[in-house]
Amino acid sequence: MWEAPVDRKRTSVGLDVHARSVVACGLDGVTGELSERRLTPDHAELLGWLQALPGPVEVVYEAGPTGFGLARFLTGRGVRCRVAAPSRLQRPSGDRVKTDKRDARHLARLLHLEEIVSIAVPSVEQEAARDLVRAREDVRCDLMSARHRLSKLLLRQGIVYYGGKPWTVNHDLWLRARRRQPVFDQPGLGLAFDIAYDTMPATVARRDRLDTAIAEMATESEFTPVVTRLGCLRGVSTLTAFGLAVEIGDWQRLTGRSIGAYLGLVPTESSSGASRSQGSITKTGNAHARRLLIEAAWHHRRPSRPSVVLRRRQDKAGAAARDRGERANRRLHARWARFDARHKLPVVANTAIARELAGWCWSLAVIDD
């Protein structure tokens, strides 16, 4: 027996959300009538306006700095809300006028036509863990900048360290000895050195504090099973595994073939007719997860000789995860060996390894162990 299709929404609402204002546009799918309103960011006021529209109502707004609080609030009140990926929104090439009202109308029309590419809204716990990981990334960048400032300050005075690996205990003793040189008797230069040097231990202490918090959360949280299985791979330590787990979140929405494109590790392409041209990787998607995979891929260039630390990580995982991790480690090193035999540019080869490593990570994350 044939049944008429039931529309899951009558009114499509596009929201242009800012920190201090929200411009809303509702499109009635039956009459074509537009309902527009400028509102405050107060969620209760916005919900009251949505409830006055002909139902059922579906809402969309672009992902941005305002976060996902609005999506969680509306979903919790029974209003279907989607968060659109800004890079996937279709815009006419001739449209050169951009206002809040036009943006809201554009979102409402795309939602009505089912042309919205949604992103996964993370849970409160996942977003909190993600903020922790990104705070650690910020501190890493701060530490690198602090070290560069100090080393370049010394370089301008002709002082260069030759005693081995920098930023070790011996290097720190060497730095303290340099402060006693006559060149730093100048008040301005001496103060500049003190400020640059004192920044480093303070930043290291912040980094260590975050590392401790991440290690604790990695062992006792909803991400622990994924982190344990990812640890079977070379180059994927607790920090890397936890970062991938919280950044990607729901691995089930991806596949081994799509995760490379999701992380921007596939080459760009411009093909037409009989010609096909590929370029550098797209670099779309999650930049932090992509950087973690790029760094981890370098570890597979050396022959596979499992360290004690890697053995301990593998012992925590199940038999299936350990077996798959070993197969991944052997295959990725074999690919590196073939690339080196062909004299492939190392950075290009490493990107290809990182793309396949992403697939192995997905395989371990979704395995039933």
Buried (B, 14 or more C-beta within 10 A) or exposed (E): EEEEEEEEBBBBBBBBBEEEEBBBBBBBBEEEEEBBBEBEBEBEEBBEBBEEBBEBBBBBBBBEEBBBEBBBBBBEEEBBBBBBBEEEBEEEEEEEEEEBEBBBBBBBBBBBEEEBEBBEBBBEEBBEBBEBBBBBBEBBEBBEEBBEBBBEBBEEEEBEBEEEEEBEEEBBEBBEEBEEEEBBEEEEBBEBBEEBBEBBEEBBEBBEEBBEBBEEBBBEBEBBBBBBBBBBBBBBBBBBBBBBBBBBBEBEEBBBEBBBBBBBBBBEEEEEEEEEEEEEBBEBBBEBBBBBBBBBBBBBBEEBEEEEEBEEBBEBBBEBBBBBBBEBBEBBBEBBEEBEEEEBEEEEBBBBBBBBBBBBBBBBBBBEE
